[in-house]
Amino acid sequence: MKKILLIVFLLISVGNLAFSANEKYLRLHEAAEQGDISAQFNLGWIYYFGQEVEKDYGEAFTWYHKAGEQGNAKAQFSLGWMYQNGEGITQDYDKALKWFHKAAELWHAGAQVLLGGMYYFGKGVTQDYDKALKWYRKAAEQGHVEAQYNLGVMYDKGDEVTQDSTEAVKWYRKAAEQGDIRAQYYLGLMYQKGETVEQDYDEALKWYLKAAEQGDIRAQYYLGLMYQKGETVEQDYDKALKWYRKAAEQLHVGAQYNLGVMYQNGDGVTQDYDEALKWYRKAADDGHVEAQYNLGVMYDKDDEVTQSYGEAFTWYRKKAVQWHTGAQYKLRLMYQNGDEVTQDYDEALKWFRKAADDGHVEAQYNLG
């Protein structure tokens, strides 16, 4: 009996919720029909996102347009967005620009950012960095994180504005303090290099850590580098390994190569040639030239991995054609000795000369 009563109660509750949602929609629709701006925008919103009704861009556009014509900034922004992306209507950058302008003039920060982006990239308008700067700044001053980051980039790179490190740091910092991972990384980079701001390794470490903890692959790599070298922070192989591994698992080839080096040399870890080989191969497959050479060396010798002249030859050749003198010299030896390749003195001489011409000291000495 209790189970039956519970089912009846749930059915009544669901029915009441459905009635309540329907009643809410009817009231909203009635208010929108009577010209209520907020109701018109909200009706557009529920059609756009399919909230409690079937998603319908045509209906969304209709109600956004009614609200936009009456001066609702959020509706104007939404119209600009739909025109820019061709959602339910033909893509039209001129109309997107028109509605973004209207919303931006009413201090809609999102519209200001997208308007700045259209001028920055020349998307549907003549490229105009001054106007991009103007609209980015308006949005940034309202606390819009994307605009703050974009201003930082423009001042950092000197993109058609006078390069200004003070302004770059200012806007990067504002965005970084709001958690923007890109701004955190670039702040770390600026403080580490000290090329345009006073070098400050503590600040670099601080911002790299924030970005790295959010998964920024570049910050993870640089943290690994700082901890491995110990030139700017106390050397810590465990932390170097941790951050290199995080970056390597996200396919950062430099981190993969450095992990290989650490495992090959036993730097802060138990020496493990299999692990070294694994990470070198990952980096080498993505074109890292030093990893390709190190693979060649490991396969060429027989004290680290099972010797394989075929593998050694493959990796030396990949590296040699990229003007690596060590690989060119090793190829010369393999052709000269016939190590798993047909002995060929002409090829040996060819690679010998290439190595010498590219500055390999031993090759130059032997050639005389």
Order of alpha helices (4+ residues) and beta strands (2+ residues): alpha-alpha-alpha-alpha-alpha-alpha-alpha-alpha-alpha-alpha-alpha-alpha-alpha-alpha-alpha-alpha-alpha-alpha-alpha-alpha
